[in-house]
Structure formats: C-alpha cells, structure tokens
Amino acid sequence: MRTILGPGIAAICIAALPLACAAAGRRPGGSAQPWAWPIHEPTSYLGAGEATFLFAIGCGLALLRKNPLLNPLARMN
C-alpha cells in the first residue's frame, strides 16, 4: 500500500484490513470466506498461501518502487 498510495493512506488501509475481514469475512455458518485470509484457522493452507502471496507481492513492490505511484495526502505545489 505504501508503494501505491504513500505512507499516510497505507497506514489507514493496513489498519482497516483486519477489521474489514473480521466484519465481512464470515459466512453464515461461521467459517471464513476464502478471501478473508487474516481470520482463517492457523492450520488453513488457503490462508497461509494467500498471506505468502501478499507478502511476496509487497516485498517485490517495496524493492522495485522508490516513490509512491499516487500520494493523496502529499502537499500540492
């Protein structure tokens, strides 16, 4: 998120992601939706795979980009 939106918005998005998953990531039976990786069971291969994929993408973006693509909180000159 920092690579795309800048540090200010990234902090908000990263804090809001687990809250959004907890609020909307449960099925009526109580199990986690497939996309809600933070609330999967610790032994879930799907949750571990999604977390690993997101971590790899984040590391790649952090290494490749020095400046954010968009920075909505940056001051305009």
Secondary structure as UniProt FT lines:
FT   HELIX           2..5
FT   HELIX           7..24
FT   TURN            28..29
FT   TURN            34..35
FT   HELIX           37..39
FT   TURN            42..43
FT   HELIX           45..64
FT   TURN            72..73
//
